[in-house]
Amino acid sequence: MTDCYLSVAQVAEILGTTERFPRRLIAERRIPYLKAGKHVRIARSALDAYIAANLVPASPRRTTLRRSV
């Protein structure tokens, strides 16, 4: 199976951020990337793994109400 490689602009669009954020992830080595000449590409599977690793699960809602005194 071949992996789809995304540009920094495509990653930013998927994450809903500016291009600066994926570039910072690359500079801080927080996400694996491929560098071919001057082009930087991020594998879709690496992006999915990054999203899954940083996903914060929803907490259960409290069923009791606090009484104000």
Z-matrix of the N, CA and C atoms (Angstrom, degrees):
N
C 1 1.461
C 2 1.521 1 108.74
N 3 1.307 2 116.28 1 131.81
C 4 1.453 3 120.40 2 178.00
C 5 1.520 4 109.51 3 -93.91
N 6 1.309 5 114.40 4 147.34
C 7 1.459 6 120.63 5 -178.83
C 8 1.531 7 109.12 6 -98.17
N 9 1.294 8 116.40 7 145.78
C 10 1.455 9 122.39 8 177.69
C 11 1.525 10 108.29 9 -85.99
N 12 1.310 11 117.38 10 130.99
C 13 1.460 12 121.97 11 179.10
C 14 1.520 13 109.67 12 -104.79
N 15 1.322 14 115.30 13 134.52
C 16 1.456 15 122.31 14 -174.63
C 17 1.521 16 110.70 15 -112.26
N 18 1.311 17 116.04 16 147.71
C 19 1.460 18 120.69 17 175.04
C 20 1.532 19 108.69 18 -78.67
N 21 1.311 20 115.78 19 168.73
C 22 1.465 21 120.96 20 178.49
C 23 1.530 22 109.92 21 -61.05
N 24 1.319 23 116.99 22 -39.43
C 25 1.466 24 120.50 23 179.39
C 26 1.534 25 111.21 24 -64.20
N 27 1.324 26 117.34 25 -40.37
C 28 1.463 27 120.86 26 178.57
C 29 1.524 28 111.28 27 -66.30
N 30 1.333 29 116.82 28 -40.89
C 31 1.468 30 120.72 29 177.64
C 32 1.521 31 110.14 30 -62.90
N 33 1.325 32 116.73 31 -43.16
C 34 1.465 33 120.74 32 178.47
C 35 1.524 34 110.97 33 -61.06
N 36 1.316 35 117.04 34 -39.77
C 37 1.469 36 120.66 35 179.37
C 38 1.524 37 110.75 36 -66.08
N 39 1.326 38 117.55 37 -41.99
C 40 1.464 39 121.30 38 179.46
C 41 1.528 40 110.48 39 -64.10
N 42 1.337 41 116.64 40 -41.80
C 43 1.466 42 120.97 41 -179.10
C 44 1.530 43 112.63 42 -79.17
N 45 1.317 44 116.65 43 -14.53
C 46 1.459 45 120.23 44 -179.57
C 47 1.521 46 112.04 45 74.73
N 48 1.338 47 116.32 46 34.95
C 49 1.456 48 121.47 47 -179.09
C 50 1.522 49 109.62 48 -126.23
N 51 1.320 50 115.59 49 -178.04
C 52 1.453 51 120.22 50 172.07
C 53 1.524 52 108.32 51 -82.90
N 54 1.310 53 117.66 52 171.60
C 55 1.464 54 121.89 53 179.63
C 56 1.523 55 111.64 54 -67.89
N 57 1.287 56 117.16 55 -19.39
C 58 1.464 57 120.72 56 -178.76
C 59 1.529 58 111.88 57 -63.51
N 60 1.320 59 118.03 58 -37.95
C 61 1.463 60 121.08 59 -177.70
C 62 1.530 61 112.62 60 -64.15
N 63 1.345 62 120.36 61 -51.61
C 64 1.468 63 118.52 62 176.88
C 65 1.533 64 112.44 63 -61.88
N 66 1.307 65 117.29 64 -34.36
C 67 1.468 66 119.50 65 177.27
C 68 1.530 67 110.83 66 -64.94
N 69 1.326 68 116.80 67 -36.15
C 70 1.467 69 120.17 68 176.73
C 71 1.524 70 110.85 69 -67.99
N 72 1.346 71 116.97 70 -39.54
C 73 1.469 72 120.18 71 176.14
C 74 1.523 73 110.67 72 -59.55
N 75 1.320 74 116.42 73 -39.70
C 76 1.467 75 121.71 74 178.93
C 77 1.522 76 109.98 75 -67.89
N 78 1.321 77 117.72 76 -47.03
C 79 1.466 78 121.73 77 -177.83
C 80 1.524 79 111.68 78 -62.75
N 81 1.328 80 116.96 79 -35.63
C 82 1.458 81 121.88 80 179.98
C 83 1.527 82 112.21 81 -86.70
N 84 1.338 83 116.99 82 1.76
C 85 1.468 84 123.70 83 179.88
C 86 1.538 85 111.78 84 57.40
N 87 1.342 86 116.15 85 37.54
C 88 1.458 87 121.43 86 178.42
C 89 1.520 88 112.24 87 -91.46
N 90 1.339 89 116.58 88 -8.28
C 91 1.459 90 121.51 89 178.20
C 92 1.526 91 107.34 90 -143.58
N 93 1.341 92 117.65 91 135.18
C 94 1.471 93 118.70 92 178.98
C 95 1.527 94 110.92 93 -71.23
N 96 1.325 95 115.20 94 148.20
C 97 1.463 96 119.91 95 -177.72
C 98 1.515 97 109.95 96 -146.47
N 99 1.313 98 115.20 97 166.46
C 100 1.457 99 123.36 98 177.83
C 101 1.517 100 107.25 99 -116.80
N 102 1.322 101 116.13 100 131.52
C 103 1.451 102 119.39 101 177.62
C 104 1.521 103 107.91 102 -116.74
N 105 1.317 104 116.24 103 117.35
C 106 1.462 105 122.95 104 178.75
C 107 1.526 106 107.07 105 -118.58
N 108 1.319 107 115.38 106 97.64
C 109 1.457 108 119.15 107 -175.26
C 110 1.515 109 109.21 108 68.67
N 111 1.315 110 117.32 109 -124.57
C 112 1.463 111 120.31 110 177.78
C 113 1.528 112 112.46 111 -93.14
N 114 1.321 113 117.03 112 -3.07
C 115 1.465 114 121.44 113 -178.19
C 116 1.518 115 111.18 114 -89.51
N 117 1.319 116 115.96 115 136.17
C 118 1.460 117 122.25 116 177.83
C 119 1.515 118 107.35 117 -114.86
N 120 1.321 119 116.37 118 129.99
C 121 1.459 120 121.48 119 179.68
C 122 1.523 121 109.65 120 -130.73
N 123 1.323 122 115.50 121 146.86
C 124 1.457 123 122.34 122 178.86
C 125 1.522 124 107.77 123 -120.43
N 126 1.329 125 115.65 124 129.56
C 127 1.463 126 120.53 125 179.74
C 128 1.525 127 109.51 126 -67.72
N 129 1.311 128 115.96 127 141.20
C 130 1.468 129 120.50 128 179.69
C 131 1.526 130 110.56 129 -60.16
N 132 1.333 131 116.76 130 -37.25
C 133 1.465 132 120.11 131 179.03
C 134 1.529 133 111.14 132 -65.56
N 135 1.341 134 117.84 133 -35.76
C 136 1.465 135 121.13 134 177.51
C 137 1.523 136 110.32 135 -67.55
N 138 1.324 137 116.89 136 -39.32
C 139 1.461 138 120.80 137 177.70
C 140 1.522 139 110.63 138 -65.65
N 141 1.327 140 117.20 139 -43.64
C 142 1.464 141 120.99 140 177.78
C 143 1.528 142 111.12 141 -61.86
N 144 1.340 143 117.40 142 -39.61
C 145 1.461 144 121.41 143 178.23
C 146 1.528 145 110.91 144 -65.95
N 147 1.334 146 117.15 145 -39.93
C 148 1.461 147 121.35 146 177.88
C 149 1.529 148 110.24 147 -63.05
N 150 1.316 149 116.86 148 -44.23
C 151 1.463 150 120.82 149 179.72
C 152 1.519 151 110.34 150 -63.64
N 153 1.333 152 117.48 151 -44.37
C 154 1.463 153 121.35 152 -179.52
C 155 1.525 154 111.62 153 -64.26
N 156 1.325 155 116.89 154 -38.30
C 157 1.466 156 120.72 155 -178.70
C 158 1.527 157 112.25 156 -70.54
N 159 1.320 158 117.27 157 -25.30
C 160 1.462 159 120.97 158 -177.07
C 161 1.520 160 113.49 159 -106.54
N 162 1.306 161 116.73 160 9.63
C 163 1.454 162 121.26 161 178.95
C 164 1.525 163 109.76 162 -75.91
N 165 1.310 164 116.94 163 126.74
C 166 1.460 165 122.13 164 179.19
C 167 1.518 166 107.20 165 -99.54
N 168 1.343 167 117.17 166 118.78
C 169 1.466 168 118.98 167 -178.65
C 170 1.532 169 111.35 168 -69.83
N 171 1.306 170 115.31 169 151.86
C 172 1.460 171 120.84 170 178.61
C 173 1.522 172 109.12 171 -70.69
N 174 1.316 173 116.02 172 141.77
C 175 1.462 174 119.61 173 178.00
C 176 1.523 175 108.93 174 -88.26
N 177 1.332 176 116.67 175 150.55
C 178 1.469 177 118.76 176 179.20
C 179 1.527 178 110.33 177 -67.36
N 180 1.290 179 115.36 178 145.33
C 181 1.467 180 120.30 179 -179.59
C 182 1.509 181 109.74 180 -73.91
N 183 1.289 182 114.29 181 146.46
C 184 1.465 183 119.46 182 176.85
C 185 1.520 184 108.50 183 -74.43
N 186 1.313 185 115.11 184 137.80
C 187 1.455 186 119.46 185 -179.79
C 188 1.521 187 112.02 186 -94.92
N 189 1.322 188 116.79 187 -19.38
C 190 1.447 189 119.34 188 179.35
C 191 1.513 190 109.81 189 -98.76
N 192 1.299 191 115.64 190 145.70
C 193 1.445 192 121.09 191 178.91
C 194 1.520 193 108.65 192 -100.25
N 195 1.302 194 115.40 193 143.20
C 196 1.456 195 119.67 194 176.64
C 197 1.526 196 109.09 195 -81.84
N 198 1.275 197 114.41 196 141.12
C 199 1.460 198 119.56 197 178.39
C 200 1.514 199 108.40 198 -96.89
N 201 1.302 200 117.66 199 127.59
C 202 1.464 201 119.90 200 177.18
C 203 1.513 202 109.20 201 -80.25
N 204 1.296 203 115.83 202 140.42
C 205 1.458 204 121.15 203 -177.09
C 206 1.488 205 110.76 204 -104.50
